[in-house]
Amino acid sequence: MNAWSAEEFEARLRSIGEKRYHHLHPFNERMHAGSLTEEEFRGWVRNRFYYQVNLPKKDAFILTKLPGRDDRRRWIQRIIDHDGRTGAEGGIEKWVRLGEAVGLTREQLFDYDTVLPGVRFAVDAYVDFCRRQPWLESVASALTELFAPDLLSRRIVDVRRHYPWVGPAGLEYFQARLTQQPKDIAHLLELVLNHAKTREQQDACARALEFKCDVLWSLLDAVELAYGKSS
């Protein structure tokens, strides 16, 4: 089969998110409708933290495989954005403040033994995917970021509206990502669209993105099962 044009391929990738991104998950829809209990919201924050702390690890695996120096220089900023630098905190510390804002302690957040098994399985599978797969597919799996800015903007508004018990410090992570993500998204698209030239490569990238959507969906499945109103 012939390869998609860059425009057709990008449209295909975006269509995956429209159908499979976790903004459509019932738990996420309830979050934004304001119907989560404090226990449910706290359970999501606590378990999502396991995903957050593993992002620099998966990015480090990808970094070691990127073929170009310029791309490695740009990619390493992702690790810095989450891990921070000495004297400058990153996204992980901002998520800790979200945890504290919902009533969790630092010790609880970093106690990985109490992470839900379904969350651990999904996140570990994602990190392992980025460790094992070719760099292009690993990068493509991160294209879920294409669909994140709108969700982040909604989250800031809806948390303020529906969960006023979450202090302002708890929203700093989402606010920071709104300014960080545009450059990340631009780099992701540049890498994938410029290097996935054959239909085989494009199909592999699409499958990688579908896999990542499944990871995020599975994470919410686990949280819904453990903390949801139906439990």
NORQUIFEN-V835503 format. One record per run of one state. SS is the DSSP state (H for helix, E for strand, - for the rest). FROM is the first residue (numbers start at 1). LEN is the number of residues. Records with the same first field share a line. If there is no record, write none. Layout:
SS = FROM-LEN + FROM-LEN
This chain:
- = 1-5 + 21-1 + 25-1 + 34-4 + 66-3 + 84-1 + 86-2 + 89-2 + 102-4 + 110-2 + 115-2 + 133-2 + 163-5 + 196-3 + 228-4
H = 6-15 + 22-3 + 26-8 + 38-28 + 69-15 + 91-11 + 106-4 + 112-3 + 117-16 + 135-28 + 168-28 + 199-29
E = 85-1 + 88-1
